[in-house]
Amino acid sequence: MIGTSAGSFGGIITASKLTSYRIQQLEKKVDRHNRFAEKMPVIAEQIKVLEHRVDNLETK
């Protein structure tokens, strides 16, 4: 009975560690995605400026 209890306890601890690790990895992915989403409006504005400059050069 003691062996069963120890094995169950060890399994619970291992599962808990694995769950914590996976949550940390998901949080890192979400952070990367959020940084990418923040940069997109800036990139879109830069593209508009570049398109305008190209149009100006083509008309000259």
All heavy atoms as a GROMACS GRO file, in nm:
protein
  475
    1MET      N    1   0.082  -0.119   0.000
    1MET     CA    2   0.000   0.000   0.000
    1MET      C    3   0.087   0.127   0.000
    1MET      O    4   0.054   0.224  -0.065
    1MET     CB    5  -0.091  -0.001   0.122
    1MET     CG    6  -0.192   0.110   0.122
    1MET     SD    7  -0.319   0.069   0.241
    1MET     CE    8  -0.360   0.228   0.297
    2ILE      N    9   0.196   0.123   0.076
    2ILE     CA   10   0.287   0.238   0.079
    2ILE      C   11   0.349   0.260  -0.058
    2ILE      O   12   0.362   0.374  -0.104
    2ILE     CB   13   0.396   0.219   0.187
    2ILE    CG1   14   0.331   0.221   0.326
    2ILE    CG2   15   0.502   0.327   0.177
    2ILE    CD1   16   0.425   0.186   0.437
    3GLY      N   17   0.385   0.151  -0.125
    3GLY     CA   18   0.444   0.161  -0.259
    3GLY      C   19   0.346   0.221  -0.358
    3GLY      O   20   0.383   0.304  -0.442
    4THR      N   21   0.221   0.183  -0.350
    4THR     CA   22   0.118   0.239  -0.439
    4THR      C   23   0.100   0.387  -0.413
    4THR      O   24   0.090   0.468  -0.507
    4THR     CB   25  -0.015   0.164  -0.417
    4THR    OG1   26   0.005   0.024  -0.442
    4THR    CG2   27  -0.122   0.216  -0.511
    5SER      N   28   0.097   0.425  -0.288
    5SER     CA   29   0.082   0.567  -0.253
    5SER      C   30   0.202   0.648  -0.302
    5SER      O   31   0.184   0.758  -0.357
    5SER     CB   32   0.069   0.583  -0.102
    5SER     OG   33  -0.048   0.522  -0.055
    6ALA      N   34   0.321   0.595  -0.284
    6ALA     CA   35   0.442   0.665  -0.329
    6ALA      C   36   0.442   0.678  -0.481
    6ALA      O   37   0.476   0.784  -0.536
    6ALA     CB   38   0.567   0.594  -0.281
    7GLY      N   39   0.402   0.572  -0.551
    7GLY     CA   40   0.397   0.577  -0.696
    7GLY      C   41   0.294   0.677  -0.746
    7GLY      O   42   0.318   0.752  -0.841
    8SER      N   43   0.179   0.680  -0.682
    8SER     CA   44   0.075   0.777  -0.720
    8SER      C   45   0.122   0.920  -0.695
    8SER      O   46   0.103   1.009  -0.779
    8SER     CB   47  -0.053   0.752  -0.640
    8SER     OG   48  -0.107   0.627  -0.674
    9PHE      N   49   0.185   0.941  -0.580
    9PHE     CA   50   0.236   1.074  -0.546
    9PHE      C   51   0.342   1.118  -0.647
    9PHE      O   52   0.342   1.232  -0.694
    9PHE     CB   53   0.292   1.075  -0.404
    9PHE     CG   54   0.338   1.209  -0.358
    9PHE    CD1   55   0.248   1.309  -0.329
    9PHE    CD2   56   0.475   1.236  -0.345
    9PHE    CE1   57   0.291   1.433  -0.287
    9PHE    CE2   58   0.519   1.360  -0.304
    9PHE     CZ   59   0.427   1.459  -0.274
   10GLY      N   60   0.432   1.026  -0.682
   10GLY     CA   61   0.536   1.057  -0.781
   10GLY      C   62   0.477   1.090  -0.917
   10GLY      O   63   0.522   1.182  -0.986
   11GLY      N   64   0.373   1.018  -0.956
   11GLY     CA   65   0.306   1.047  -1.083
   11GLY      C   66   0.240   1.183  -1.084
   11GLY      O   67   0.243   1.255  -1.184
   12ILE      N   68   0.180   1.218  -0.973
   12ILE     CA   69   0.114   1.349  -0.961
   12ILE      C   70   0.218   1.461  -0.972
   12ILE      O   71   0.197   1.560  -1.041
   12ILE     CB   72   0.034   1.358  -0.830
   12ILE    CG1   73  -0.086   1.264  -0.835
   12ILE    CG2   74  -0.009   1.501  -0.801
   12ILE    CD1   75  -0.156   1.245  -0.703
   13ILE      N   76   0.330   1.445  -0.904
   13ILE     CA   77   0.437   1.547  -0.908
   13ILE      C   78   0.491   1.562  -1.049
   13ILE      O   79   0.508   1.673  -1.100
   13ILE     CB   80   0.551   1.511  -0.809
   13ILE    CG1   81   0.500   1.510  -0.665
   13ILE    CG2   82   0.670   1.604  -0.825
   13ILE    CD1   83   0.450   1.644  -0.616
   14THR      N   84   0.515   1.448  -1.116
   14THR     CA   85   0.568   1.451  -1.253
   14THR      C   86   0.469   1.518  -1.348
   14THR      O   87   0.507   1.602  -1.430
   14THR     CB   88   0.600   1.309  -1.302
   14THR    OG1   89   0.693   1.250  -1.211
   14THR    CG2   90   0.658   1.309  -1.441
   15ALA      N   91   0.342   1.484  -1.337
   15ALA     CA   92   0.240   1.544  -1.422
   15ALA      C   93   0.230   1.694  -1.398
   15ALA      O   94   0.213   1.772  -1.492
   15ALA     CB   95   0.106   1.476  -1.399
   16SER      N   96   0.242   1.734  -1.273
   16SER     CA   97   0.235   1.876  -1.239
   16SER      C   98   0.351   1.953  -1.301
   16SER      O   99   0.333   2.062  -1.355
   16SER     CB  100   0.236   1.892  -1.087
   16SER     OG  101   0.240   2.028  -1.053
   17LYS      N  102   0.471   1.896  -1.294
   17LYS     CA  103   0.588   1.962  -1.353
   17LYS      C  104   0.573   1.973  -1.504
   17LYS      O  105   0.605   2.077  -1.564
   17LYS     CB  106   0.715   1.884  -1.320
   17LYS     CG  107   0.759   1.898  -1.176
   17LYS     CD  108   0.886   1.820  -1.149
   17LYS     CE  109   0.929   1.830  -1.004
   17LYS     NZ  110   1.050   1.753  -0.978
   18LEU      N  111   0.524   1.868  -1.568
   18LEU     CA  112   0.505   1.870  -1.712
   18LEU      C  113   0.402   1.974  -1.753
   18LEU      O  114   0.421   2.048  -1.849
   18LEU     CB  115   0.463   1.731  -1.763
   18LEU     CG  116   0.438   1.719  -1.913
   18LEU    CD1  117   0.564   1.754  -1.991
   18LEU    CD2  118   0.391   1.580  -1.948
   19THR      N  119   0.294   1.982  -1.677
   19THR     CA  120   0.190   2.081  -1.705
   19THR      C  121   0.246   2.223  -1.691
   19THR      O  122   0.220   2.309  -1.776
   19THR     CB  123   0.070   2.061  -1.611
   19THR    OG1  124   0.019   1.929  -1.629
   19THR    CG2  125  -0.040   2.161  -1.640
   20SER      N  126   0.323   2.247  -1.587
   20SER     CA  127   0.383   2.380  -1.568
   20SER      C  128   0.477   2.414  -1.682
   20SER      O  129   0.476   2.527  -1.734
   20SER     CB  130   0.461   2.385  -1.437
   20SER     OG  131   0.375   2.375  -1.328
   21TYR      N  132   0.555   2.319  -1.727
   21TYR     CA  133   0.649   2.343  -1.838
   21TYR      C  134   0.572   2.377  -1.965
   21TYR      O  135   0.607   2.471  -2.036
   21TYR     CB  136   0.735   2.218  -1.860
   21TYR     CG  137   0.822   2.227  -1.982
   21TYR    CD1  138   0.937   2.305  -1.982
   21TYR    CD2  139   0.787   2.159  -2.099
   21TYR    CE1  140   1.016   2.315  -2.095
   21TYR    CE2  141   0.866   2.168  -2.212
   21TYR     CZ  142   0.980   2.246  -2.210
   21TYR     OH  143   1.057   2.257  -2.322
   22ARG      N  144   0.467   2.302  -1.994
   22ARG     CA  145   0.390   2.327  -2.115
   22ARG      C  146   0.321   2.462  -2.111
   22ARG      O  147   0.314   2.532  -2.212
   22ARG     CB  148   0.291   2.214  -2.138
   22ARG     CG  149   0.363   2.082  -2.169
   22ARG     CD  150   0.269   1.972  -2.201
   22ARG     NE  151   0.213   1.997  -2.334
   22ARG     CZ  152   0.117   1.925  -2.386
   22ARG    NH1  153   0.064   1.825  -2.319
   22ARG    NH2  154   0.071   1.952  -2.507
   23ILE      N  155   0.272   2.501  -1.995
   23ILE     CA  156   0.209   2.633  -1.981
   23ILE      C  157   0.313   2.743  -2.005
   23ILE      O  158   0.284   2.842  -2.073
   23ILE     CB  159   0.143   2.648  -1.844
   23ILE    CG1  160   0.017   2.561  -1.838
   23ILE    CG2  161   0.109   2.793  -1.813
   23ILE    CD1  162  -0.048   2.553  -1.702
   24GLN      N  163   0.433   2.728  -1.954
   24GLN     CA  164   0.538   2.827  -1.977
   24GLN      C  165   0.570   2.838  -2.125
   24GLN      O  166   0.588   2.949  -2.178
   24GLN     CB  167   0.664   2.789  -1.899
   24GLN     CG  168   0.652   2.810  -1.751
   24GLN     CD  169   0.776   2.757  -1.677
   24GLN    OE1  170   0.861   2.692  -1.735
   24GLN    NE2  171   0.782   2.785  -1.547
   25GLN      N  172   0.577   2.726  -2.196
   25GLN     CA  173   0.606   2.728  -2.338
   25GLN      C  174   0.494   2.798  -2.415
   25GLN      O  175   0.519   2.876  -2.508
   25GLN     CB  176   0.627   2.586  -2.392
   25GLN     CG  177   0.746   2.515  -2.331
   25GLN     CD  178   0.874   2.593  -2.344
   25GLN    OE1  179   0.910   2.638  -2.453
   25GLN    NE2  180   0.944   2.611  -2.234
   26LEU      N  181   0.370   2.773  -2.378
   26LEU     CA  182   0.258   2.840  -2.443
   26LEU      C  183   0.260   2.991  -2.416
   26LEU      O  184   0.230   3.071  -2.506
   26LEU     CB  185   0.126   2.780  -2.395
   26LEU     CG  186   0.092   2.643  -2.451
   26LEU    CD1  187  -0.028   2.586  -2.378
   26LEU    CD2  188   0.067   2.648  -2.599
   27GLU      N  189   0.297   3.030  -2.295
   27GLU     CA  190   0.306   3.172  -2.263
   27GLU      C  191   0.412   3.240  -2.348
   27GLU      O  192   0.393   3.353  -2.395
   27GLU     CB  193   0.336   3.192  -2.115
   27GLU     CG  194   0.219   3.161  -2.025
   27GLU     CD  195   0.253   3.166  -1.877
   27GLU    OE1  196   0.374   3.166  -1.842
   27GLU    OE2  197   0.160   3.169  -1.796
   28LYS      N  198   0.523   3.173  -2.373
   28LYS     CA  199   0.628   3.230  -2.458
   28LYS      C  200   0.576   3.249  -2.600
   28LYS      O  201   0.603   3.352  -2.663
   28LYS     CB  202   0.751   3.139  -2.459
   28LYS     CG  203   0.830   3.141  -2.331
   28LYS     CD  204   0.948   3.047  -2.338
   28LYS     CE  205   1.023   3.040  -2.207
   28LYS     NZ  206   1.134   2.944  -2.213
   29LYS      N  207   0.502   3.151  -2.651
   29LYS     CA  208   0.447   3.163  -2.786
   29LYS      C  209   0.348   3.278  -2.795
   29LYS      O  210   0.346   3.353  -2.893
   29LYS     CB  211   0.379   3.032  -2.827
   29LYS     CG  212   0.475   2.922  -2.859
   29LYS     CD  213   0.401   2.797  -2.904
   29LYS     CE  214   0.497   2.685  -2.935
   29LYS     NZ  215   0.427   2.564  -2.982
   30VAL      N  216   0.266   3.294  -2.694
   30VAL     CA  217   0.168   3.403  -2.692
   30VAL      C  218   0.240   3.538  -2.689
   30VAL      O  219   0.201   3.632  -2.758
   30VAL     CB  220   0.071   3.388  -2.573
   30VAL    CG1  221  -0.013   3.513  -2.552
   30VAL    CG2  222  -0.020   3.268  -2.594
   31ASP      N  223   0.346   3.548  -2.610
   31ASP     CA  224   0.423   3.673  -2.604
   31ASP      C  225   0.482   3.706  -2.740
   31ASP      O  226   0.477   3.821  -2.784
   31ASP     CB  227   0.536   3.662  -2.501
   31ASP     CG  228   0.485   3.667  -2.358
   31ASP    OD1  229   0.370   3.713  -2.336
   31ASP    OD2  230   0.560   3.624  -2.268
   32ARG      N  231   0.538   3.606  -2.810
   32ARG     CA  232   0.593   3.631  -2.944
   32ARG      C  233   0.484   3.676  -3.040
   32ARG      O  234   0.505   3.768  -3.119
   32ARG     CB  235   0.662   3.506  -2.998
   32ARG     CG  236   0.802   3.489  -2.945
   32ARG     CD  237   0.869   3.372  -3.010
   32ARG     NE  238   0.821   3.255  -2.933
   32ARG     CZ  239   0.840   3.130  -2.964
   32ARG    NH1  240   0.904   3.099  -3.072
   32ARG    NH2  241   0.795   3.034  -2.888
   33HIS      N  242   0.368   3.614  -3.032
   33HIS     CA  243   0.258   3.652  -3.118
   33HIS      C  244   0.212   3.795  -3.090
   33HIS      O  245   0.188   3.872  -3.183
   33HIS     CB  246   0.140   3.556  -3.099
   33HIS     CG  247   0.017   3.597  -3.173
   33HIS    ND1  248   0.006   3.583  -3.309
   33HIS    CD2  249  -0.097   3.654  -3.131
   33HIS    CE1  250  -0.112   3.629  -3.348
   33HIS    NE2  251  -0.175   3.673  -3.241
   34ASN      N  252   0.204   3.831  -2.963
   34ASN     CA  253   0.161   3.966  -2.927
   34ASN      C  254   0.259   4.071  -2.977
   34ASN      O  255   0.218   4.177  -3.024
   34ASN     CB  256   0.141   3.977  -2.776
   34ASN     CG  257   0.017   3.904  -2.729
   34ASN    OD1  258  -0.070   3.870  -2.807
   34ASN    ND2  259   0.011   3.877  -2.600
   35ARG      N  260   0.388   4.042  -2.967
   35ARG     CA  261   0.488   4.138  -3.018
   35ARG      C  262   0.474   4.153  -3.169
   35ARG      O  263   0.485   4.263  -3.222
   35ARG     CB  264   0.629   4.092  -2.981
   35ARG     CG  265   0.664   4.130  -2.837
   35ARG     CD  266   0.806   4.094  -2.803
   35ARG     NE  267   0.802   3.956  -2.752
   35ARG     CZ  268   0.892   3.864  -2.775
   35ARG    NH1  269   0.998   3.892  -2.847
   35ARG    NH2  270   0.879   3.744  -2.726
   36PHE      N  271   0.447   4.043  -3.238
   36PHE     CA  272   0.428   4.049  -3.383
   36PHE      C  273   0.305   4.133  -3.415
   36PHE      O  274   0.308   4.217  -3.505
   36PHE     CB  275   0.413   3.907  -3.439
   36PHE     CG  276   0.381   3.903  -3.584
   36PHE    CD1  277   0.480   3.927  -3.678
   36PHE    CD2  278   0.252   3.876  -3.627
   36PHE    CE1  279   0.452   3.924  -3.813
   36PHE    CE2  280   0.223   3.873  -3.762
   36PHE     CZ  281   0.324   3.897  -3.855
   37ALA      N  282   0.196   4.112  -3.342
   37ALA     CA  283   0.073   4.186  -3.367
   37ALA      C  284   0.092   4.336  -3.341
   37ALA      O  285   0.030   4.418  -3.408
   37ALA     CB  286  -0.040   4.131  -3.280
   38GLU      N  287   0.176   4.372  -3.246
   38GLU     CA  288   0.202   4.513  -3.218
   38GLU      C  289   0.282   4.578  -3.331
   38GLU      O  290   0.267   4.696  -3.359
   38GLU     CB  291   0.279   4.527  -3.087
   38GLU     CG  292   0.198   4.493  -2.964
   38GLU     CD  293   0.283   4.486  -2.838
   38GLU    OE1  294   0.406   4.504  -2.845
   38GLU    OE2  295   0.224   4.461  -2.731
   39LYS      N  296   0.368   4.501  -3.396
   39LYS     CA  297   0.453   4.555  -3.501
   39LYS      C  298   0.380   4.574  -3.633
   39LYS      O  299   0.420   4.655  -3.716
   39LYS     CB  300   0.573   4.464  -3.524
   39LYS     CG  301   0.671   4.463  -3.409
   39LYS     CD  302   0.786   4.369  -3.437
   39LYS     CE  303   0.881   4.362  -3.320
   39LYS     NZ  304   0.991   4.269  -3.344
   40MET      N  305   0.273   4.500  -3.657
   40MET     CA  306   0.206   4.503  -3.786
   40MET      C  307   0.154   4.642  -3.826
   40MET      O  308   0.173   4.683  -3.940
   40MET     CB  309   0.092   4.400  -3.790
   40MET     CG  310   0.143   4.259  -3.807
   40MET     SD  311   0.259   4.238  -3.944
   40MET     CE  312   0.156   4.275  -4.083
   41PRO      N  313   0.088   4.719  -3.739
   41PRO     CA  314   0.045   4.853  -3.780
   41PRO      C  315   0.162   4.943  -3.820
   41PRO      O  316   0.151   5.022  -3.913
   41PRO     CB  317  -0.028   4.908  -3.657
   41PRO     CG  318  -0.068   4.788  -3.579
   41PRO     CD  319   0.037   4.685  -3.606
   42VAL      N  320   0.273   4.929  -3.750
   42VAL     CA  321   0.392   5.009  -3.782
   42VAL      C  322   0.444   4.970  -3.920
   42VAL      O  323   0.476   5.057  -4.003
   42VAL     CB  324   0.501   4.989  -3.675
   42VAL    CG1  325   0.630   5.058  -3.715
   42VAL    CG2  326   0.453   5.039  -3.540
   43ILE      N  327   0.449   4.842  -3.948
   43ILE     CA  328   0.497   4.794  -4.077
   43ILE      C  329   0.403   4.839  -4.188
   43ILE      O  330   0.447   4.882  -4.296
   43ILE     CB  331   0.513   4.641  -4.075
   43ILE    CG1  332   0.627   4.604  -3.980
   43ILE    CG2  333   0.537   4.586  -4.215
   43ILE    CD1  334   0.637   4.455  -3.951
   44ALA      N  335   0.272   4.834  -4.164
   44ALA     CA  336   0.175   4.877  -4.264
   44ALA      C  337   0.194   5.025  -4.296
   44ALA      O  338   0.188   5.065  -4.413
   44ALA     CB  339   0.033   4.851  -4.214
   45GLU      N  340   0.219   5.106  -4.196
   45GLU     CA  341   0.242   5.249  -4.219
   45GLU      C  342   0.370   5.272  -4.299
   45GLU      O  343   0.374   5.356  -4.389
   45GLU     CB  344   0.248   5.323  -4.085
   45GLU     CG  345   0.258   5.472  -4.098
   45GLU     CD  346   0.139   5.534  -4.168
   45GLU    OE1  347   0.027   5.483  -4.154
   45GLU    OE2  348   0.160   5.635  -4.239
   46GLN      N  349   0.475   5.197  -4.268
   46GLN     CA  350   0.600   5.210  -4.342
   46GLN      C  351   0.580   5.170  -4.488
   46GLN      O  352   0.637   5.232  -4.578
   46GLN     CB  353   0.709   5.123  -4.278
   46GLN     CG  354   0.755   5.176  -4.145
   46GLN     CD  355   0.852   5.081  -4.075
   46GLN    OE1  356   0.862   4.965  -4.108
   46GLN    NE2  357   0.922   5.132  -3.973
   47ILE      N  358   0.500   5.070  -4.514
   47ILE     CA  359   0.472   5.028  -4.652
   47ILE      C  360   0.399   5.139  -4.727
   47ILE      O  361   0.430   5.167  -4.843
   47ILE     CB  362   0.392   4.897  -4.654
   47ILE    CG1  363   0.481   4.783  -4.608
   47ILE    CG2  364   0.334   4.869  -4.793
   47ILE    CD1  365   0.408   4.652  -4.587
   48LYS      N  366   0.303   5.205  -4.660
   48LYS     CA  367   0.231   5.316  -4.724
   48LYS      C  368   0.328   5.426  -4.764
   48LYS      O  369   0.321   5.482  -4.873
   48LYS     CB  370   0.126   5.373  -4.629
   48LYS     CG  371   0.002   5.292  -4.617
   48LYS     CD  372  -0.096   5.365  -4.526
   48LYS     CE  373  -0.214   5.281  -4.490
   48LYS     NZ  374  -0.305   5.350  -4.399
   49VAL      N  375   0.420   5.459  -4.672
   49VAL     CA  376   0.517   5.565  -4.699
   49VAL      C  377   0.605   5.525  -4.818
   49VAL      O  378   0.630   5.606  -4.908
   49VAL     CB  379   0.602   5.594  -4.573
   49VAL    CG1  380   0.719   5.685  -4.606
   49VAL    CG2  381   0.516   5.656  -4.465
   50LEU      N  382   0.652   5.402  -4.819
   50LEU     CA  383   0.737   5.356  -4.929
   50LEU      C  384   0.663   5.356  -5.061
   50LEU      O  385   0.719   5.394  -5.165
   50LEU     CB  386   0.793   5.217  -4.898
   50LEU     CG  387   0.894   5.211  -4.784
   50LEU    CD1  388   0.928   5.067  -4.752
   50LEU    CD2  389   1.020   5.289  -4.819
   51GLU      N  390   0.537   5.315  -5.061
   51GLU     CA  391   0.458   5.316  -5.184
   51GLU      C  392   0.441   5.458  -5.234
   51GLU      O  393   0.449   5.484  -5.355
   51GLU     CB  394   0.321   5.252  -5.161
   51GLU     CG  395   0.327   5.102  -5.146
   51GLU     CD  396   0.193   5.041  -5.110
   51GLU    OE1  397   0.101   5.115  -5.066
   51GLU    OE2  398   0.180   4.919  -5.125
   52HIS      N  399   0.420   5.551  -5.144
   52HIS     CA  400   0.405   5.692  -5.182
   52HIS      C  401   0.535   5.744  -5.243
   52HIS      O  402   0.533   5.815  -5.345
   52HIS     CB  403   0.366   5.774  -5.059
   52HIS     CG  404   0.334   5.916  -5.091
   52HIS    ND1  405   0.427   6.016  -5.083
   52HIS    CD2  406   0.219   5.974  -5.133
   52HIS    CE1  407   0.372   6.130  -5.117
   52HIS    NE2  408   0.244   6.108  -5.146
   53ARG      N  409   0.647   5.708  -5.184
   53ARG     CA  410   0.776   5.753  -5.237
   53ARG      C  411   0.802   5.694  -5.374
   53ARG      O  412   0.852   5.763  -5.464
   53ARG     CB  413   0.889   5.714  -5.141
   53ARG     CG  414   0.884   5.796  -5.011
   53ARG     CD  415   0.991   5.754  -4.914
   53ARG     NE  416   1.122   5.791  -4.965
   53ARG     CZ  417   1.236   5.760  -4.905
   53ARG    NH1  418   1.235   5.691  -4.793
   53ARG    NH2  419   1.351   5.796  -4.958
   54VAL      N  420   0.766   5.567  -5.395
   54VAL     CA  421   0.784   5.504  -5.526
   54VAL      C  422   0.694   5.574  -5.628
   54VAL      O  423   0.737   5.600  -5.741
   54VAL     CB  424   0.753   5.353  -5.518
   54VAL    CG1  425   0.743   5.293  -5.657
   54VAL    CG2  426   0.861   5.282  -5.438
   55ASP      N  427   0.570   5.602  -5.591
   55ASP     CA  428   0.481   5.672  -5.683
   55ASP      C  429   0.538   5.809  -5.722
   55ASP      O  430   0.532   5.849  -5.839
   55ASP     CB  431   0.343   5.691  -5.619
   55ASP     CG  432   0.265   5.562  -5.611
   55ASP    OD1  433   0.298   5.466  -5.685
   55ASP    OD2  434   0.168   5.557  -5.529
   56ASN      N  435   0.596   5.879  -5.625
   56ASN     CA  436   0.656   6.009  -5.653
   56ASN      C  437   0.774   5.995  -5.749
   56ASN      O  438   0.792   6.077  -5.840
   56ASN     CB  439   0.702   6.077  -5.524
   56ASN     CG  440   0.588   6.135  -5.446
   56ASN    OD1  441   0.478   6.154  -5.497
   56ASN    ND2  442   0.612   6.163  -5.319
   57LEU      N  443   0.855   5.892  -5.732
   57LEU     CA  444   0.968   5.872  -5.820
   57LEU      C  445   0.923   5.833  -5.961
   57LEU      O  446   0.986   5.873  -6.059
   57LEU     CB  447   1.060   5.762  -5.764
   57LEU     CG  448   1.139   5.799  -5.638
   57LEU    CD1  449   1.210   5.678  -5.582
   57LEU    CD2  450   1.239   5.911  -5.667
   58GLU      N  451   0.818   5.756  -5.971
   58GLU     CA  452   0.768   5.715  -6.103
   58GLU      C  453   0.709   5.830  -6.181
   58GLU      O  454   0.716   5.831  -6.303
   58GLU     CB  455   0.665   5.602  -6.088
   58GLU     CG  456   0.725   5.472  -6.045
   58GLU     CD  457   0.621   5.363  -6.022
   58GLU    OE1  458   0.500   5.394  -6.013
   58GLU    OE2  459   0.660   5.245  -6.012
   59THR      N  460   0.650   5.927  -6.112
   59THR     CA  461   0.588   6.039  -6.182
   59THR      C  462   0.688   6.145  -6.224
   59THR      O  463   0.658   6.228  -6.309
   59THR     CB  464   0.480   6.105  -6.094
   59THR    OG1  465   0.537   6.149  -5.971
   59THR    CG2  466   0.367   6.009  -6.067
   60LYS      N  467   0.809   6.138  -6.171
   60LYS     CA  468   0.911   6.239  -6.207
   60LYS      C  469   0.979   6.202  -6.334
   60LYS      O  470   0.995   6.106  -6.388
   60LYS     CB  471   1.013   6.253  -6.095
   60LYS     CG  472   0.956   6.323  -5.976
   60LYS     CD  473   1.063   6.342  -5.872
   60LYS     CE  474   1.005   6.412  -5.750
   60LYS     NZ  475   1.102   6.437  -5.650
   0.00000   0.00000   0.00000
